[in-house]
């Protein structure tokens, strides 16, 4: 395969970001775009010299090698099933769905068919995260503290729990995925929400959530989120091991140990480019650096859903294991 022919389902901000990155690759051609908002699809198609398709079915009838599904949380499920039924490689933007059932159903199809997949957890490609992982390779982690402290994004579905899943599912999944990547699997969570939505029309999500996490490695952790600010304040993770303290996230890496303090600068564009590059290379059969295929992303999604469930019930929630593909 000389050129990877890509279709885009969804034409919002995240799809536009992927389109910009993909358009910079000599071995990629964006063939078509579809979106429920026809004007938005037309604008993105024009900017990428692609065709506009009226729906998913007609897009998948074009000659494609891979499809990016970049839709809001409530719209996941049917697009992924259609792509898999068409036998195409699948890139999904997080979160995977609103619920466990939809994502688990898609995961069964992925594993049964052996499809090339990737999910947009691009933090795993950041140079700062690579450095943090190396530093922690021989040091057991004791404590993790994560945070996503931000504003309400300017899209109408986001502050509604039945459309976004809430801030933990929609935003803080990046932090939870990083915690899993650096520390290990989360066995159990306990969370509380403050019960007060942000001051946005129609909002019913918690304006703040706090959670405790227990890892299978013996580490313990916390996660704090808020969407009550007017700016993005911080998104990242602090990790503490014997004689080592790390602060890692979008802004880079801060290391402190017996040798003093040092920094690694952050570069979000590097991560966002690398996640697309790795997927395209896997589709073309010339690379194997997809760090978050669909089953791996589902593990993170199950942790986020467990935190969200616990915040509603006020009870501890165990994170369920992945179901075998033949169940």
Residue frames relative to the residue before (quaternion, step in Angstrom):
aa qw qx qy qz dx dy dz
X 1.0000 0.0000 0.0000 0.0000 0.00 0.00 0.00
X 0.2627 -0.7900 0.5358 0.1407 3.60 -0.47 1.20
X 0.7998 0.1160 -0.0235 0.5885 3.55 0.95 -0.94
X 0.3275 -0.7251 0.5755 0.1890 3.56 -0.99 0.91
X 0.2064 -0.7938 0.5661 0.0824 3.57 -0.58 1.20
X 0.1123 -0.8436 0.5241 -0.0313 3.54 -0.48 1.30
X 0.1460 -0.7435 0.6441 0.1051 3.50 -1.22 0.70
X 0.2506 -0.7659 0.5779 0.1289 3.56 -1.15 0.68
X 0.1277 -0.7434 0.6532 0.0661 3.55 -0.89 1.03
X 0.7348 0.2422 -0.2337 0.5889 3.54 -0.28 1.31
X 0.0706 -0.8157 0.5742 -0.0010 3.55 -0.98 0.88
X 0.3621 0.7438 -0.4835 0.2861 3.58 1.17 0.58
X 0.8254 -0.2879 0.1731 0.4537 3.54 -1.32 -0.26
X 0.6812 0.4779 -0.2993 0.4669 3.59 0.90 -0.86
X 0.6305 0.5179 -0.3317 0.4735 3.58 1.01 -0.78
X 0.6344 0.5297 -0.3286 0.4572 3.58 1.00 -0.78
X 0.6340 0.5238 -0.3303 0.4632 3.58 1.04 -0.75
X 0.6642 0.4833 -0.3099 0.4788 3.58 0.90 -0.86
X 0.6339 0.5366 -0.3360 0.4442 3.57 0.96 -0.81
X 0.6409 0.5202 -0.3277 0.4596 3.57 0.99 -0.82
X 0.6667 0.4885 -0.3065 0.4722 3.59 0.92 -0.86
X 0.6876 0.4957 -0.2886 0.4452 3.57 0.79 -1.02
X 0.6304 0.5472 -0.3331 0.4385 3.57 1.05 -0.71
X 0.6544 0.5131 -0.3085 0.4619 3.57 1.22 -0.37
X 0.5990 0.5468 -0.3622 0.4593 3.60 1.28 -0.06
X 0.4456 -0.7108 0.4799 0.2566 3.58 -0.81 0.99
X 0.7365 0.4243 -0.2235 0.4771 3.59 1.13 -0.60
X 0.6339 0.4819 -0.3408 0.4999 3.60 1.21 0.51
X 0.0306 -0.7627 0.6448 0.0397 3.53 -1.13 0.73
X 0.2850 -0.7343 0.5902 0.1769 3.57 -0.74 1.05
X 0.2580 -0.8148 0.5083 0.1051 3.53 -0.41 1.31
X 0.8310 -0.1117 0.1266 0.5300 3.57 0.82 -0.94
X 0.2175 -0.7535 0.6129 0.0965 3.51 -1.34 0.47
X 0.0283 0.7698 -0.6374 -0.0199 3.55 -1.13 0.67
X 0.0675 0.7714 -0.6282 0.0759 3.54 -1.12 0.72
X 0.5659 -0.5945 0.4383 0.3664 3.59 -1.13 0.59
X 0.6671 0.3956 -0.2826 0.5644 3.59 1.26 -0.40
X 0.3267 -0.8059 0.4608 0.1773 3.56 -0.07 1.33
X 0.6528 0.5199 -0.3299 0.4413 3.61 0.96 -0.79
X 0.6373 0.5191 -0.3258 0.4671 3.57 1.03 -0.77
X 0.6404 0.5143 -0.3217 0.4710 3.58 0.98 -0.82
X 0.6461 0.5313 -0.3192 0.4454 3.58 0.98 -0.84
X 0.6538 0.5152 -0.3190 0.4532 3.58 0.95 -0.84
X 0.6819 0.4723 -0.2999 0.4712 3.57 0.90 -0.88
X 0.6369 0.5272 -0.3324 0.4537 3.57 0.97 -0.79
X 0.6499 0.5166 -0.3204 0.4562 3.58 0.95 -0.84
X 0.6819 0.4976 -0.2952 0.4475 3.59 0.95 -0.84
X 0.7545 0.3520 -0.1984 0.5172 3.59 1.19 -0.46
X 0.4295 -0.7169 0.4416 0.3265 3.58 1.34 0.15
X 0.4395 0.6716 -0.4672 0.3709 3.54 1.04 0.85
X 0.5273 -0.6016 0.4883 0.3487 3.56 -1.34 0.06
X 0.3708 -0.6745 0.5839 0.2580 3.54 -1.25 0.49
X 0.1236 -0.7741 0.6180 0.0598 3.54 -0.98 0.92
X 0.5156 -0.6938 0.4070 0.2953 3.60 -0.90 0.85
X 0.8094 0.0048 0.0211 0.5868 3.59 1.13 -0.51
X 0.7156 -0.4516 0.3186 0.4271 3.54 -1.34 0.15
X 0.6383 0.5585 -0.3369 0.4089 3.59 0.91 -0.89
X 0.7046 0.4467 -0.2766 0.4769 3.57 0.84 -0.91
X 0.5935 0.5501 -0.3687 0.4574 3.61 1.06 -0.62
X 0.7098 0.4661 -0.2674 0.4554 3.57 0.87 -0.94
X 0.5821 0.5643 -0.3814 0.4442 3.60 1.24 -0.16
X 0.5478 0.5851 -0.4001 0.4445 3.58 1.27 -0.21
X 0.5631 -0.5849 0.4497 0.3722 3.56 -1.25 0.28
X 0.1182 0.8052 -0.5593 0.1574 3.56 -0.22 1.35
X 0.3064 -0.7150 0.5937 0.2061 3.52 -1.34 0.40
X 0.8079 0.0326 0.0384 0.5871 3.57 1.10 -0.72
X 0.1656 -0.7753 0.6035 0.0850 3.52 -1.23 0.55
X 0.2584 -0.7220 0.6234 0.1524 3.54 -1.13 0.83
X 0.1608 -0.7618 0.6226 0.0782 3.57 -0.87 1.03
X 0.0718 0.8016 -0.5785 0.1327 3.56 -0.29 1.33
X 0.2941 0.7605 -0.5091 0.2755 3.56 0.46 1.26
X 0.6311 -0.5195 0.3889 0.4249 3.62 -1.19 0.30
X 0.7045 -0.4898 0.2989 0.4176 3.61 -1.16 0.48
X 0.6940 0.4994 -0.2913 0.4290 3.59 0.88 -0.89
X 0.6870 0.5007 -0.2796 0.4462 3.60 1.19 -0.41
X 0.4880 0.6625 -0.4427 0.3564 3.61 1.22 0.03
X 0.5669 0.5891 -0.4626 0.3430 3.52 -1.27 0.45
X 0.7853 0.3239 -0.1719 0.4989 3.57 0.24 -1.27
X 0.6590 0.4955 -0.3494 0.4451 3.68 0.83 -0.77
X 0.6560 0.5117 -0.3166 0.4556 3.59 0.92 -0.89
X 0.6439 0.5228 -0.3239 0.4552 3.59 0.95 -0.87
X 0.6562 0.5146 -0.3121 0.4551 3.58 0.96 -0.85
X 0.6481 0.5133 -0.3153 0.4659 3.59 0.97 -0.84
X 0.6738 0.4888 -0.2935 0.4701 3.57 0.91 -0.90
X 0.6329 0.5244 -0.3288 0.4651 3.58 1.02 -0.76
X 0.6733 0.4859 -0.2853 0.4787 3.57 1.16 -0.63
X 0.4702 -0.7131 0.4132 0.3157 3.60 1.29 -0.06
X 0.4932 0.6753 -0.4120 0.3618 3.58 1.17 0.53
X 0.5641 -0.5614 0.4762 0.3739 3.55 -1.25 0.44
X 0.2279 -0.8155 0.5305 0.0392 3.54 -1.04 0.88
X 0.0562 -0.7434 0.6661 0.0210 3.54 -0.92 1.04
X 0.0854 -0.8040 0.5884 0.0077 3.58 -0.78 1.07
X 0.3277 -0.7137 0.5792 0.2186 3.55 -0.99 0.82
X 0.4558 -0.6787 0.5046 0.2774 3.56 -1.04 0.80
X 0.5562 -0.1674 -0.8113 -0.0666 1.48 -2.27 1.07
X 0.6433 -0.5803 0.3523 0.3540 3.55 -1.19 0.57
X 0.7747 -0.1408 0.1434 0.5996 3.58 1.09 -0.68
X 0.6096 -0.5153 0.4326 0.4192 3.55 -1.31 -0.16
X 0.8192 0.2246 -0.0533 0.5250 3.56 1.03 -0.78
X 0.6513 -0.5122 0.4027 0.3888 3.52 -1.38 0.12
X 0.6561 0.5637 -0.3242 0.3830 3.58 0.90 -0.94
X 0.6692 0.5025 -0.3106 0.4508 3.58 0.88 -0.92
X 0.6948 0.4699 -0.2849 0.4640 3.58 0.81 -0.98
X 0.6414 0.5175 -0.3286 0.4613 3.60 1.01 -0.73
X 0.6308 0.5294 -0.3320 0.4600 3.59 1.02 -0.75
X 0.6584 0.4900 -0.3083 0.4811 3.58 0.93 -0.86
X 0.6386 0.5405 -0.3310 0.4365 3.57 0.97 -0.82
X 0.6153 0.5405 -0.3482 0.4561 3.60 1.01 -0.75
X 0.6619 0.5036 -0.3038 0.4648 3.58 0.94 -0.91
X 0.6305 0.5398 -0.3266 0.4521 3.58 0.99 -0.86
X 0.7214 0.4465 -0.2604 0.4609 3.57 0.79 -1.00
X 0.6301 0.5331 -0.3413 0.4499 3.60 1.02 -0.70
X 0.7745 0.3796 -0.1823 0.4720 3.58 0.95 -0.86
X 0.3890 -0.7515 0.4644 0.2611 3.58 1.24 -0.14
X 0.2563 0.8116 -0.4863 0.1978 3.56 1.16 0.63
X 0.4578 -0.6201 0.5545 0.3137 3.57 -1.18 0.60
X 0.0661 0.8037 -0.5855 0.0834 3.57 -0.70 1.09
X 0.0112 0.7529 -0.6571 -0.0355 3.51 -1.37 0.31
X 0.1859 -0.7537 0.6214 0.1063 3.54 -1.24 0.59
X 0.5770 -0.6950 0.3428 0.2580 3.54 -1.03 0.91
X 0.2989 0.7292 -0.5583 0.2595 3.61 0.84 0.90
X 0.0507 -0.8745 0.4823 0.0063 3.55 0.57 1.21
X 0.4749 0.6690 -0.4597 0.3400 3.63 1.17 -0.23
X 0.6142 0.5764 -0.3592 0.4018 3.59 1.03 -0.65
X 0.6785 0.4761 -0.2915 0.4775 3.59 1.23 -0.30
X 0.4764 0.6816 -0.4437 0.3342 3.60 1.23 -0.09
X 0.5410 -0.6294 0.4516 0.3276 3.59 -1.00 0.85
X 0.6240 0.5442 -0.3400 0.4460 3.59 1.05 -0.73
X 0.6544 0.4954 -0.3119 0.4786 3.59 1.03 -0.73
X 0.6027 0.5429 -0.3544 0.4652 3.60 1.03 -0.72
X 0.6668 0.4940 -0.3025 0.4689 3.58 0.92 -0.92
X 0.6429 0.5190 -0.3292 0.4571 3.61 0.92 -0.83
X 0.6490 0.5254 -0.3162 0.4502 3.57 0.94 -0.86
X 0.6503 0.5047 -0.3201 0.4691 3.59 0.98 -0.79
X 0.6641 0.5148 -0.3091 0.4455 3.58 0.94 -0.85
X 0.7223 0.4352 -0.2401 0.4808 3.57 1.12 -0.67
X 0.3998 0.7703 -0.4452 0.2207 3.57 1.27 -0.18
X 0.8087 0.2074 -0.1053 0.5402 3.61 0.94 -0.79
X 0.6373 0.4900 -0.3399 0.4881 3.59 1.18 0.49
X 0.3466 -0.7367 0.5362 0.2230 3.60 -0.61 1.04
X 0.4033 -0.7203 0.5176 0.2250 3.55 -0.90 0.99
X 0.2851 -0.7613 0.5629 0.1491 3.56 -1.01 0.87
X 0.8277 0.0324 0.0751 0.5552 3.56 0.80 -1.08
X 0.0821 -0.7682 0.6343 0.0269 3.54 -1.12 0.81
X 0.0020 0.7696 -0.6382 -0.0192 3.58 -1.02 0.78
X 0.0716 -0.8176 0.5713 -0.0064 3.56 -0.62 1.15
X 0.0304 -0.8028 0.5954 0.0028 3.56 -1.18 0.53
X 0.0036 -0.7213 0.6910 0.0479 3.49 -1.32 0.61
X 0.0285 0.8180 -0.5630 0.1147 3.54 -0.19 1.36
X 0.1851 0.8256 -0.4680 0.2550 3.52 -0.10 1.34
X 0.5312 -0.5748 0.5126 0.3530 3.51 -1.41 -0.24
X 0.5759 -0.5275 0.4673 0.4144 3.57 -1.32 -0.08
X 0.4184 -0.7051 0.5047 0.2701 3.63 -0.69 0.99
X 0.5234 -0.6870 0.4206 0.2777 3.60 -1.08 0.69
X 0.4954 0.5897 -0.4885 0.4100 3.58 0.68 1.12
X 0.5617 -0.6852 0.3561 0.2971 3.56 -0.84 1.02
X 0.6743 0.5132 -0.3098 0.4312 3.59 1.07 -0.65
X 0.5581 0.6818 -0.3862 0.2731 3.59 1.08 -0.64
X 0.7558 0.3996 -0.2647 0.4461 3.70 0.71 -0.86
X 0.5975 0.5547 -0.3664 0.4484 3.60 1.26 0.14
X 0.4685 -0.7172 0.4428 0.2647 3.55 -0.60 1.15
X 0.7038 0.4760 -0.2814 0.4460 3.61 0.95 -0.82
X 0.7137 0.4067 -0.2677 0.5036 3.59 1.26 0.01
X 0.7783 0.3078 -0.1700 0.5202 3.61 1.09 -0.63
X 0.4310 -0.6791 0.4822 0.3472 3.57 1.11 -0.66
X 0.5527 -0.6150 0.3867 0.4083 3.58 1.29 -0.23
X 0.7166 -0.4948 0.2894 0.3972 3.59 -1.22 0.42
X 0.6254 0.5412 -0.3603 0.4314 3.61 0.98 -0.72
X 0.7042 0.4536 -0.2602 0.4802 3.58 0.91 -0.94
X 0.7622 0.4225 -0.2173 0.4398 3.57 0.80 -1.00
X 0.7951 0.2734 -0.1450 0.5216 3.60 0.97 -0.76
X 0.7652 0.4291 -0.2261 0.4234 3.56 0.57 -1.20
X 0.4015 0.7006 -0.4852 0.3356 3.59 1.25 0.06
X 0.5801 0.5705 -0.3756 0.4437 3.61 1.12 -0.59
X 0.6763 0.4890 -0.2909 0.4679 3.58 0.91 -0.92
X 0.6627 0.5011 -0.3046 0.4658 3.57 0.93 -0.87
X 0.6377 0.5113 -0.3356 0.4682 3.59 1.01 -0.72
X 0.6439 0.5118 -0.3227 0.4683 3.58 0.99 -0.78
X 0.6275 0.5311 -0.3360 0.4597 3.58 1.02 -0.77
X 0.6502 0.5004 -0.3163 0.4761 3.58 0.95 -0.82
X 0.6654 0.5296 -0.2996 0.4325 3.56 0.94 -0.91
X 0.7601 0.3862 -0.1985 0.4835 3.57 0.95 -0.87
X 0.7947 0.3351 -0.1382 0.4869 3.59 1.02 -0.75
X 0.5897 -0.5542 0.4027 0.4277 3.60 0.87 -0.88
X 0.7297 -0.4419 0.3021 0.4255 3.53 -1.33 -0.05
X 0.3582 -0.6973 0.5821 0.2160 3.53 -1.22 0.68
X 0.2858 -0.7876 0.5286 0.1363 3.57 -0.75 1.09
X 0.8210 -0.0143 0.0929 0.5631 3.56 0.88 -0.96
X 0.1107 -0.7875 0.6042 0.0494 3.56 -1.13 0.69
X 0.0577 -0.7464 0.6583 0.0787 3.51 -1.34 0.35
X 0.0168 0.8377 -0.5396 0.0826 3.57 -0.64 1.09
X 0.1218 -0.7474 0.6451 0.1025 3.51 -1.35 0.37
X 0.2052 -0.7409 0.6253 0.1340 3.51 -1.17 0.72
X 0.5211 -0.6754 0.4179 0.3124 3.57 -1.06 0.61
X 0.4616 -0.7323 0.4167 0.2776 3.59 1.27 -0.08
X 0.6630 0.4563 -0.3044 0.5094 3.58 1.26 0.10
X 0.3184 -0.7674 0.5216 0.1941 3.60 -0.50 1.11
X 0.6027 -0.5312 0.4282 0.4138 3.60 -1.23 0.28
X 0.5759 -0.6159 0.4261 0.3279 3.54 -1.24 0.49
X 0.3987 0.6700 -0.5023 0.3739 3.54 0.61 1.27
X 0.5687 -0.6243 0.4116 0.3427 3.57 -0.93 0.88
X 0.8380 0.1989 -0.1646 0.4807 3.57 -0.91 0.97
X 0.4726 0.6995 -0.4332 0.3157 3.60 1.24 -0.06
X 0.0253 0.7915 -0.6106 -0.0005 3.56 -1.08 0.77
X 0.4799 0.6400 -0.4578 0.3879 3.59 1.24 0.27
X 0.5950 -0.5517 0.4320 0.3936 3.57 -1.21 0.41
X 0.4336 -0.6965 0.5111 0.2562 3.55 -0.99 0.82
X 0.7866 0.0490 -0.0341 0.6146 3.57 1.25 -0.37
X 0.0458 -0.7779 0.6268 -0.0029 3.55 -1.12 0.78
X 0.0731 -0.7655 0.6373 0.0507 3.54 -1.12 0.75
X 0.0341 -0.8160 0.5765 -0.0247 3.57 -0.92 0.91
X 0.2532 -0.7077 0.6357 0.1758 3.52 -1.30 0.55
X 0.1572 -0.7981 0.5802 0.0413 3.57 -0.99 0.92
X 0.1242 -0.7601 0.6315 0.0897 3.56 -1.07 0.77
X 0.2391 -0.7999 0.5424 0.0934 3.55 -0.68 1.19
X 0.5866 -0.5938 0.4224 0.3534 3.58 -1.16 0.57
X 0.6168 0.5624 -0.3354 0.4368 3.59 1.23 -0.46
X 0.5802 -0.5584 0.3887 0.4477 3.58 1.24 -0.36
X 0.5218 0.6198 -0.4215 0.4073 3.57 1.25 -0.17
X 0.2020 -0.7391 0.6249 0.1498 3.54 -1.28 0.44
X 0.0391 -0.8307 0.5552 -0.0115 3.54 -1.15 0.54
X 0.2495 -0.7299 0.6112 0.1771 3.49 -1.40 0.09
X 0.1113 -0.7503 0.6446 0.0962 3.52 -1.34 0.40
X 0.0408 -0.7887 0.6133 0.0118 3.56 -0.90 0.94
X 0.0013 -0.7993 0.6008 -0.0118 3.58 -0.91 0.90
X 0.0820 0.7569 -0.6483 -0.0055 3.52 -1.27 0.47
X 0.1611 -0.7601 0.6198 0.1099 3.55 -1.21 0.62
X 0.4512 0.7307 -0.4024 0.3172 3.56 1.27 0.47
X 0.5558 0.6154 -0.3954 0.3949 3.59 1.26 0.06
X 0.4581 -0.6527 0.5193 0.3075 3.54 -1.33 0.03
X 0.7437 0.2530 -0.1626 0.5971 3.56 1.30 0.17
X 0.5021 -0.6010 0.5090 0.3573 3.54 -1.31 0.22
X 0.2317 -0.8303 0.5000 0.0825 3.53 -0.37 1.29
X 0.7744 -0.2228 0.1792 0.5644 3.58 0.81 -1.00
X 0.0221 0.7580 -0.6519 0.0060 3.52 -1.20 0.65
X 0.4803 0.6695 -0.4529 0.3404 3.55 -0.46 1.15
X 0.4422 -0.6797 0.5466 0.2089 3.47 -1.43 -0.14
X 0.1541 -0.7358 0.6480 0.1224 3.53 -1.15 0.72
X 0.0975 -0.8034 0.5874 -0.0085 3.54 -0.86 1.04
X 0.0946 -0.8049 0.5858 0.0051 3.55 -0.88 1.04
X 0.0132 0.7639 -0.6431 0.0520 3.53 -0.85 1.13
X 0.7197 -0.4077 0.2976 0.4767 3.60 -1.23 0.06
X 0.8644 0.0154 -0.0450 0.5005 3.56 -0.62 1.15
X 0.7265 0.3853 -0.2253 0.5225 3.59 1.21 0.27
X 0.0232 -0.7726 0.6345 -0.0011 3.55 -0.98 0.93
X 0.0549 -0.7996 0.5979 -0.0121 3.56 -0.85 1.06
X 0.0708 -0.7351 0.6701 0.0747 3.51 -1.19 0.66
X 0.0722 0.8280 -0.5403 0.1312 3.57 -0.40 1.25
X 0.3054 0.7346 -0.5633 0.2231 3.53 -1.07 0.80
X 0.8310 -0.2226 0.1575 0.4849 3.53 -1.22 -0.54
X 0.7110 0.4743 -0.2643 0.4469 3.58 1.02 -0.74
X 0.6938 -0.4426 0.2823 0.4930 3.58 1.25 -0.11
X 0.5426 -0.6044 0.4843 0.3253 3.55 -1.24 -0.56
X 0.0954 -0.7429 0.6602 0.0560 3.53 -1.07 0.90
X 0.1072 -0.8000 0.5903 0.0102 3.57 -0.73 1.14
X 0.0480 0.7733 -0.6322 0.0094 3.54 -1.03 0.81
X 0.1654 0.7605 -0.6113 0.1435 3.56 -0.85 1.06
X 0.7916 -0.3103 0.2058 0.4844 3.59 -1.22 -0.32
X 0.6663 0.5053 -0.3006 0.4586 3.60 1.19 -0.45
X 0.6705 -0.4847 0.3003 0.4746 3.57 1.27 0.00
X 0.6076 -0.5569 0.4386 0.3582 3.54 -1.25 -0.55
X 0.0824 0.7865 -0.6079 0.0711 3.57 -0.99 0.83
X 0.2808 -0.7789 0.5493 0.1130 3.55 -1.22 0.59
X 0.1537 -0.7097 0.6761 0.1253 3.49 -1.36 0.51
X 0.3934 -0.7500 0.4779 0.2331 3.58 -0.58 1.11
X 0.4539 -0.6865 0.5037 0.2625 3.53 -1.19 0.59
X 0.0329 -0.7782 0.6271 0.0080 3.55 -1.24 0.52
X 0.2105 -0.8215 0.5187 0.1084 3.57 0.11 1.29
X 0.6258 0.5499 -0.3506 0.4280 3.60 0.98 -0.75
X 0.6087 0.5499 -0.3552 0.4482 3.58 1.05 -0.71
X 0.6836 0.4788 -0.2889 0.4691 3.58 0.92 -0.88
X 0.6731 0.5035 -0.2953 0.4541 3.56 0.95 -0.89
X 0.6429 0.4932 -0.3202 0.4908 3.57 1.11 -0.60
X 0.6751 0.5269 -0.2996 0.4205 3.56 0.91 -0.94
X 0.6430 0.5245 -0.3483 0.4361 3.62 0.96 -0.75
X 0.6650 0.4738 -0.3021 0.4920 3.60 1.06 -0.69
X 0.6313 0.5396 -0.3317 0.4475 3.57 1.00 -0.81
X 0.6620 0.5134 -0.3088 0.4503 3.58 0.93 -0.88
X 0.6542 0.5073 -0.3156 0.4638 3.58 1.00 -0.82
X 0.6601 0.5027 -0.3149 0.4609 3.59 0.84 -0.91
X 0.6503 0.5115 -0.3213 0.4607 3.59 0.93 -0.85
X 0.6467 0.5092 -0.3231 0.4670 3.60 1.01 -0.78
X 0.6427 0.5135 -0.3228 0.4681 3.59 0.99 -0.81
X 0.7084 0.4481 -0.2538 0.4827 3.57 0.98 -0.83
X 0.4681 -0.7094 0.4230 0.3142 3.59 1.25 -0.16
X 0.5955 0.5783 -0.3593 0.4264 3.58 1.19 0.46
X 0.7805 0.2269 -0.1479 0.5634 3.60 1.24 0.18
X 0.1376 -0.7829 0.6029 0.0684 3.55 -1.27 0.40
X 0.4260 0.7072 -0.4597 0.3271 3.58 0.79 1.04
X 0.2969 0.7161 -0.5665 0.2795 3.59 0.99 0.75
X 0.2063 -0.8331 0.5060 0.0853 3.59 -0.32 1.24
X 0.7818 0.1831 -0.1219 0.5835 3.58 1.19 -0.40
X 0.0550 -0.7740 0.6308 -0.0061 3.59 0.02 1.27
X 0.7464 -0.4381 0.2455 0.4366 3.58 -1.22 0.34
X 0.6731 0.4937 -0.3402 0.4329 3.68 0.75 -0.81
X 0.6413 0.5129 -0.3262 0.4683 3.58 1.05 -0.71
X 0.6467 0.5059 -0.3175 0.4744 3.58 1.00 -0.78
X 0.6063 0.5607 -0.3586 0.4353 3.59 1.06 -0.68
X 0.6104 0.5463 -0.3603 0.4462 3.61 1.02 -0.68
X 0.6548 0.4834 -0.3075 0.4930 3.59 0.99 -0.79
X 0.6361 0.5410 -0.3269 0.4426 3.57 0.96 -0.86
X 0.6487 0.5202 -0.3186 0.4551 3.59 0.99 -0.80
X 0.6207 0.5178 -0.3441 0.4777 3.60 1.09 -0.63
X 0.6608 0.5067 -0.3090 0.4594 3.59 0.90 -0.93
X 0.6592 0.4981 -0.3103 0.4701 3.59 0.96 -0.83
X 0.6252 0.5345 -0.3394 0.4562 3.58 1.05 -0.71
X 0.6375 0.5076 -0.3257 0.4794 3.60 0.99 -0.80
X 0.6658 0.5018 -0.3066 0.4593 3.59 0.89 -0.91
X 0.6500 0.5113 -0.3168 0.4644 3.60 0.99 -0.80
X 0.6642 0.5084 -0.3062 0.4546 3.56 0.92 -0.89
X 0.6313 0.5385 -0.3364 0.4453 3.58 1.03 -0.74
X 0.6642 0.4890 -0.2940 0.4830 3.58 1.15 -0.62
X 0.7652 0.3949 -0.1944 0.4697 3.58 0.87 -1.00
X 0.3585 -0.7398 0.4910 0.2883 3.56 1.15 -0.60
X 0.6264 0.5339 -0.3228 0.4673 3.58 1.30 0.19
X 0.5720 -0.5535 0.4554 0.3989 3.58 -1.19 0.44
X 0.1221 -0.7812 0.6096 0.0558 3.58 -1.10 0.71
X 0.3113 -0.7282 0.5803 0.1898 3.56 -0.87 0.96
X 0.4225 -0.6887 0.5283 0.2607 3.55 -1.02 0.83
X 0.3627 -0.7635 0.4852 0.2240 3.62 -0.55 1.09
X 0.4982 -0.6252 0.4970 0.3375 3.58 -1.16 0.52
X 0.5987 -0.5355 0.4384 0.4032 3.56 -1.26 0.27
X 0.4112 -0.6879 0.5379 0.2614 3.54 -1.06 0.77
X 0.5341 -0.6149 0.4618 0.3513 3.58 -1.07 0.69
X 0.6180 -0.5949 0.3650 0.3619 3.57 -1.06 0.69
X 0.7179 0.4564 -0.2655 0.4536 3.60 1.05 -0.60
X 0.4656 0.6734 -0.4565 0.3484 3.61 1.25 0.17
